[in-house]
């Protein structure tokens, strides 16, 4: 359970910036939609560059000290400050200065999060080698993750609106959310010590003597030699792009389709409530039919639910919450199942390449996830720019053109549905099955 609490930080960091940062830039600081998308993307590109390095460095730290805890604690202690600073920029600074300050603060936030997240994702492969136990372990993590999505997705905007003005509200949201994220990350860092006791770390010299370039390239060598990893990563990136697109578009749907900023809270309740209930169900399904088949079922369900939302172009209304709830049932599987499959991939690779490279895999994995979510926000920004969306500063009221409203709906429905359907093609190439993983754990394997 200590491990699962880390998803309080993961869920908060993934949800709140994706939900409100682009909106904060366009509708509070007056930054153009295209520029806002580029700011979010730039920070995520930085993540992509550093995650493989952090992954390799985490493997070195494990070999040298016997634990990955050092990086995790550093990230947990520094993220709250940088997260708060991201939303502390007032509109009076102007769009250019405001956008620059947000970019710098968000870059620092992303760095702190990566220091925690990359070793955190590596831990399940070291905590247990059992096929079904990994599903249960990651299932609990997703329960906390979905609860965090509800907490931050609904509570974040509520805190923002609790202030006397938008400037105070965003600052209050940034401070409170940053502290909660940091505490969750700090608690989860304790599991790194438990994992270290249960794993066989390689000799320090085997890792520590490599150059920084070798450390950076080790993730890409893992990607090249592991076909299951390529298939799973490709699927996960496409799905992160799909869900990132919906996440970035949710606030715009609430404001301009449902005609209420506060409606975003109900969108998240509709998404996360069913997901909390569905996570144990996906665990049972995976035990009966296999993780990869259950994963495909969740992907198909999400695709269908997202596609129905296009009807909001012609008939917006409360029925949207029902489609979002179906997507929430699928979302529980989309989160727990690939994360339970990743330790299987790592164990399979260890069979031929030796142990001690979990951080290498998770560095590439986290970078891929980051790319997906970043490009999701970018896709929404490009759609808004192409359809004539009008950016404003806090306190200013405008009426959006019909084309912009249509673009908002399409970025929340058809675009994620197409991306999710594409992920099914890459998932077809994932060939690891229960027998392959259980064979890894046998003495004669």
PECOR-V863502 format. One record per pair of residues at least 6 apart in sequence whose C-alpha atoms are under 8 Angstrom apart, sorted by sequence separation. I is the first residue (numbers start at 0). J is the second residue. D is the distance in whole Angstrom. If there is no record, write none. Layout:
I:J:D + I:J:D
//
This chain:
24:30:5 + 25:31:6 + 60:66:7 + 61:67:5 + 127:133:7 + 159:165:7 + 162:168:4 + 222:228:6 + 223:229:8 + 253:259:6 + 254:260:5 + 284:290:8 + 285:291:8 + 391:397:8 + 438:444:6 + 24:31:8 + 25:32:6 + 60:67:6 + 90:97:7 + 161:168:6 + 162:169:8 + 222:229:6 + 253:260:5 + 254:261:8 + 285:292:7 + 349:356:8 + 89:97:7 + 159:167:8 + 160:168:6 + 253:261:7 + 254:262:7 + 285:293:5 + 311:319:7 + 389:397:8 + 58:67:8 + 88:97:6 + 159:168:4 + 162:171:7 + 253:262:5 + 254:263:8 + 284:293:6 + 25:35:7 + 57:67:6 + 123:133:7 + 158:168:6 + 159:169:5 + 250:260:7 + 253:263:5 + 389:399:6 + 21:32:8 + 24:35:6 + 158:169:8 + 159:170:8 + 252:263:8 + 308:319:7 + 345:356:8 + 388:399:6 + 88:100:7 + 159:171:7 + 281:293:7 + 345:357:6 + 388:400:7 + 57:70:7 + 88:101:7 + 123:136:8 + 158:171:7 + 159:172:5 + 250:263:6 + 253:266:8 + 387:400:7 + 21:35:6 + 123:137:8 + 158:172:5 + 249:263:6 + 308:322:7 + 21:36:7 + 85:100:8 + 86:101:7 + 307:322:7 + 345:360:7 + 387:402:7 + 388:403:5 + 85:101:5 + 156:172:8 + 386:402:5 + 387:403:6 + 84:101:8 + 85:102:8 + 155:172:6 + 249:266:8 + 305:322:7 + 386:403:5 + 21:39:7 + 304:322:5 + 305:323:8 + 20:39:8 + 85:104:5 + 304:323:7 + 84:104:6 + 85:105:6 + 383:403:6 + 386:406:6 + 155:176:7 + 304:325:6 + 305:326:7 + 82:104:7 + 304:326:5 + 81:104:6 + 82:105:7 + 383:406:6 + 81:105:7 + 301:325:7 + 382:406:6 + 383:407:7 + 151:176:7 + 300:325:8 + 301:326:5 + 382:407:7 + 81:107:6 + 82:108:6 + 300:326:7 + 301:327:8 + 81:108:5 + 301:329:5 + 379:407:8 + 382:410:7 + 78:107:8 + 300:329:6 + 301:330:7 + 78:108:5 + 77:108:8 + 297:328:8 + 298:329:7 + 379:410:6 + 297:329:5 + 378:410:8 + 78:111:5 + 297:330:7 + 77:111:6 + 78:112:6 + 297:332:6 + 298:333:7 + 74:110:8 + 75:111:7 + 297:333:6 + 74:111:4 + 75:112:7 + 73:111:7 + 74:112:6 + 294:332:6 + 74:113:7 + 293:332:8 + 294:333:6 + 74:114:5 + 75:115:7 + 73:114:7 + 74:115:5 + 73:115:7 + 294:336:6 + 71:114:6 + 72:115:7 + 293:336:8 + 294:337:7 + 70:114:5 + 71:115:4 + 70:115:6 + 71:116:7 + 291:336:8 + 290:336:6 + 71:118:7 + 70:118:8 + 71:119:7 + 290:339:8 + 291:340:8 + 278:328:8 + 281:331:8 + 290:340:7 + 67:118:6 + 269:320:6 + 273:324:6 + 277:328:6 + 281:332:6 + 285:336:8 + 269:321:7 + 272:324:8 + 273:325:8 + 276:328:8 + 277:329:8 + 270:323:6 + 271:324:8 + 274:327:5 + 278:331:5 + 266:320:6 + 269:323:6 + 270:324:5 + 273:327:6 + 274:328:5 + 277:331:6 + 278:332:6 + 256:311:8 + 265:320:8 + 269:324:5 + 270:325:8 + 272:327:8 + 273:328:5 + 274:329:7 + 277:332:8 + 281:336:8 + 270:326:7 + 271:327:6 + 274:330:6 + 275:331:7 + 266:323:7 + 270:327:4 + 274:331:5 + 278:335:7 + 257:315:7 + 269:327:7 + 270:328:8 + 256:315:6 + 257:316:7 + 38:98:7 + 42:102:7 + 53:113:7 + 57:117:8 + 257:317:8 + 28:89:7 + 29:90:8 + 41:102:8 + 45:106:7 + 49:110:8 + 53:114:7 + 57:118:6 + 28:90:5 + 27:90:6 + 35:98:8 + 39:102:7 + 42:105:6 + 46:109:6 + 50:113:6 + 54:117:6 + 29:93:8 + 30:94:5 + 38:102:6 + 42:106:5 + 45:109:8 + 46:110:7 + 49:113:8 + 53:117:7 + 54:118:7 + 28:93:7 + 29:94:6 + 30:95:8 + 28:94:6 + 43:109:7 + 42:109:7 + 46:113:7 + 50:117:7 + 126:193:7 + 30:98:7 + 126:194:5 + 28:97:7 + 115:184:7 + 119:188:8 + 122:191:7 + 125:194:5 + 28:98:8 + 125:195:7 + 126:197:6 + 119:191:8 + 122:194:6 + 125:197:7 + 126:198:7 + 125:198:5 + 24:98:7 + 90:166:8 + 89:166:6 + 88:166:8 + 87:166:7 + 87:169:7 + 86:169:6 + 87:170:5 + 86:170:6 + 84:170:8 + 86:172:8 + 87:173:7 + 83:170:7 + 86:173:6 + 344:431:8 + 85:173:7 + 347:435:8 + 83:172:8 + 84:173:7 + 347:436:7 + 350:439:7 + 83:173:4 + 346:436:7 + 82:173:6 + 83:174:5 + 82:174:7 + 312:404:8 + 347:439:6 + 83:176:8 + 312:405:6 + 343:436:6 + 346:439:7 + 80:174:8 + 83:177:6 + 350:444:8 + 79:174:7 + 82:177:5 + 312:408:6 + 79:176:8 + 80:177:7 + 311:408:7 + 79:177:4 + 78:177:7 + 79:178:5 + 309:408:6 + 12:112:8 + 308:408:7 + 309:409:6 + 79:180:7 + 78:180:8 + 79:181:6 + 235:337:7 + 309:411:8 + 78:181:6 + 308:411:7 + 309:412:5 + 77:181:8 + 157:261:8 + 308:412:5 + 309:413:6 + 75:180:8 + 76:181:6 + 156:261:7 + 307:412:7 + 308:413:8 + 75:181:5 + 231:337:7 + 305:411:7 + 306:412:5 + 9:116:7 + 75:182:7 + 156:263:8 + 157:264:8 + 305:412:5 + 306:413:5 + 156:264:7 + 305:413:7 + 75:184:5 + 76:185:7 + 75:185:5 + 153:263:7 + 154:264:8 + 231:341:8 + 305:415:7 + 306:416:6 + 152:263:8 + 153:264:4 + 305:416:5 + 72:184:8 + 152:264:7 + 153:265:7 + 71:184:7 + 72:185:6 + 228:341:8 + 302:415:8 + 303:416:7 + 5:119:8 + 71:185:7 + 153:267:6 + 302:416:5 + 152:267:6 + 153:268:7 + 301:416:7 + 302:417:7 + 72:188:6 + 228:344:6 + 71:188:6 + 227:344:6 + 302:419:6 + 149:267:6 + 301:419:7 + 302:420:6 + 148:267:8 + 149:268:6 + 68:188:6 + 299:419:8 + 68:189:7 + 298:419:6 + 299:420:7 + 149:271:6 + 298:420:7 + 68:191:5 + 148:271:7 + 149:272:8 + 225:348:7 + 67:191:6 + 68:192:7 + 298:422:8 + 299:423:8 + 66:191:6 + 67:192:8 + 146:271:7 + 298:423:7 + 66:192:6 + 145:271:6 + 65:192:8 + 66:194:8 + 67:195:8 + 243:371:7 + 244:372:7 + 247:375:7 + 248:376:8 + 295:423:7 + 66:195:5 + 145:274:7 + 146:275:7 + 239:368:6 + 243:372:4 + 247:376:5 + 65:195:6 + 145:275:6 + 239:369:8 + 240:370:8 + 241:371:8 + 242:372:7 + 243:373:7 + 244:374:8 + 245:375:8 + 65:196:8 + 236:367:6 + 240:371:4 + 243:374:8 + 244:375:4 + 248:379:6 + 295:426:7 + 142:274:8 + 232:364:7 + 235:367:8 + 236:368:5 + 239:371:5 + 240:372:5 + 243:375:5 + 244:376:6 + 247:379:7 + 3:136:8 + 142:275:6 + 235:368:7 + 238:371:7 + 239:372:5 + 240:373:8 + 242:375:7 + 243:376:6 + 3:137:8 + 6:140:6 + 10:144:5 + 14:148:6 + 18:152:7 + 61:195:8 + 236:370:7 + 237:371:6 + 240:374:6 + 241:375:7 + 244:378:7 + 5:140:8 + 6:141:7 + 9:144:7 + 10:145:7 + 65:200:7 + 232:367:7 + 236:371:5 + 240:375:5 + 244:379:6 + 291:426:8 + 3:139:6 + 4:140:7 + 7:143:6 + 11:147:6 + 15:151:6 + 142:278:7 + 239:375:8 + 3:140:4 + 6:143:6 + 7:144:6 + 10:147:5 + 11:148:6 + 14:151:7 + 15:152:6 + 141:278:7 + 2:140:7 + 3:141:8 + 6:144:5 + 10:148:5 + 14:152:6 + 27:165:8 + 62:200:6 + 221:359:8 + 222:360:8 + 291:429:8 + 0:139:7 + 4:143:6 + 7:146:8 + 8:147:8 + 61:200:7 + 62:201:6 + 221:360:7 + 0:140:8 + 3:143:6 + 7:147:5 + 11:151:6 + 15:155:7 + 62:202:6 + 63:203:5 + 138:278:6 + 3:144:8 + 6:147:7 + 10:151:8 + 62:203:5 + 138:279:7 + 218:359:5 + 291:432:8 + 217:359:7 + 218:360:6 + 289:432:7 + 59:203:7 + 62:206:7 + 63:207:8 + 138:282:7 + 218:362:7 + 219:363:8 + 255:399:8 + 289:433:7 + 62:207:8 + 218:363:6 + 59:206:6 + 135:282:7 + 58:206:7 + 59:207:6 + 134:282:6 + 256:404:7 + 255:404:7 + 134:285:8 + 256:408:8 + 201:354:7 + 200:354:7 + 201:355:6 + 131:286:7 + 199:354:7 + 200:355:5 + 252:407:6 + 199:355:8 + 251:407:7 + 252:408:7 + 56:214:7 + 52:211:8 + 55:214:5 + 248:407:7 + 252:411:8 + 55:215:7 + 52:214:6 + 55:217:7 + 248:410:7 + 249:411:7 + 51:214:8 + 52:215:5 + 55:218:8 + 248:411:6 + 51:215:6 + 11:176:7 + 51:216:8 + 245:410:7 + 244:410:6 + 245:411:5 + 51:218:6 + 244:411:7 + 245:412:7 + 12:180:7 + 11:180:6 + 244:414:8 + 245:415:7 + 8:179:7 + 9:180:8 + 244:415:6 + 7:179:8 + 8:180:4 + 7:180:6 + 8:181:6 + 241:414:7 + 242:415:7 + 8:182:8 + 241:415:4 + 8:183:5 + 9:184:8 + 240:415:7 + 241:416:7 + 7:183:5 + 8:184:5 + 6:183:7 + 7:184:7 + 241:418:6 + 5:183:5 + 6:184:8 + 240:418:7 + 241:419:6 + 4:183:6 + 5:184:5 + 4:184:7 + 5:185:8 + 238:418:7 + 5:186:7 + 237:418:6 + 238:419:6 + 4:186:7 + 5:187:5 + 237:419:7 + 4:187:6 + 5:188:8 + 3:187:7 + 237:421:7 + 238:422:6 + 1:186:7 + 2:187:5 + 237:422:6 + 1:187:5 + 2:188:8 + 145:331:8 + 235:422:7 + 1:189:8 + 2:190:6 + 234:422:5 + 1:190:7 + 233:422:7 + 234:423:7 + 141:331:7 + 234:425:5 + 233:425:6 + 234:426:6 + 141:334:6 + 233:426:8 + 141:335:6 + 231:425:7 + 140:335:8 + 230:425:6 + 231:426:6 + 230:426:6 + 138:335:5 + 230:427:8 + 137:335:6 + 138:336:8 + 230:428:6 + 231:429:6 + 137:336:8 + 230:429:5 + 134:335:7 + 137:338:7 + 227:428:8 + 134:336:7 + 137:339:6 + 227:429:5 + 136:339:8 + 226:429:8 + 227:430:6 + 227:431:7 + 134:339:5 + 133:339:6 + 134:340:8 + 133:342:8 + 130:343:7 + 124:342:5 + 128:346:8 + 123:342:6 + 124:343:7 + 121:342:8 + 124:345:7 + 124:346:7 + 17:243:7 + 21:247:7 + 18:246:6 + 19:247:7 + 22:250:7 + 165:393:7 + 17:246:6 + 18:247:5 + 22:251:8 + 17:247:5 + 18:248:8 + 18:249:7 + 19:250:7 + 14:246:7 + 18:250:6 + 124:357:7 + 122:357:8 + 121:357:5 + 121:358:5 + 120:358:8 + 121:360:8 + 118:358:6 + 121:361:6 + 117:358:7 + 120:361:6 + 118:361:7 + 117:361:6 + 117:362:5 + 117:365:6 + 116:365:8 + 62:355:8 + 61:355:8 + 58:355:6 + 58:356:6 + 58:357:7 + 58:358:5 + 55:356:8 + 57:358:6 + 58:359:7 + 56:358:8 + 90:392:7 + 54:357:8 + 55:358:6 + 90:393:7 + 130:433:7 + 54:358:4 + 55:359:5 + 53:358:8 + 54:359:5 + 54:360:7 + 130:436:7 + 54:361:6 + 55:362:7 + 130:437:7 + 51:359:6 + 54:362:4 + 129:437:7 + 53:362:6 + 54:363:8 + 51:361:8 + 52:362:7 + 51:362:4 + 129:440:8 + 50:362:5 + 51:363:5 + 128:440:7 + 50:363:7 + 50:365:7 + 51:366:7 + 50:366:6 + 47:365:8 + 48:366:8 + 47:366:4 + 46:366:6 + 47:367:7 + 47:369:7 + 46:369:7 + 47:370:7 + 44:369:8 + 43:369:6 + 44:370:7 + 43:370:6 + 44:373:8 + 43:373:6 + 40:373:5 + 39:373:7 + 40:374:7 + 40:376:7 + 39:376:7 + 40:377:6 + 39:377:8 + 36:376:6 + 37:377:7 + 36:377:5 + 36:378:8 + 36:379:8 + 33:377:8 + 36:380:5 + 35:380:7 + 36:381:7 + 33:380:5 + 32:380:5 + 33:381:6 + 32:381:7 + 33:383:8 + 32:383:7 + 33:384:6 + 32:384:6 + 17:372:8 + 21:376:8 + 32:388:7 + 32:390:7 + 17:376:7 + 21:380:8 + 31:390:6 + 30:390:7 + 29:390:6 + 30:391:8 + 29:391:5 + 28:391:7 + 29:392:4 + 26:390:6 + 27:391:7 + 28:392:5 + 29:393:8 + 25:390:5 + 26:391:5 + 27:392:4 + 28:393:7 + 25:391:6 + 26:392:5 + 27:393:4 + 25:392:7 + 26:393:6
//
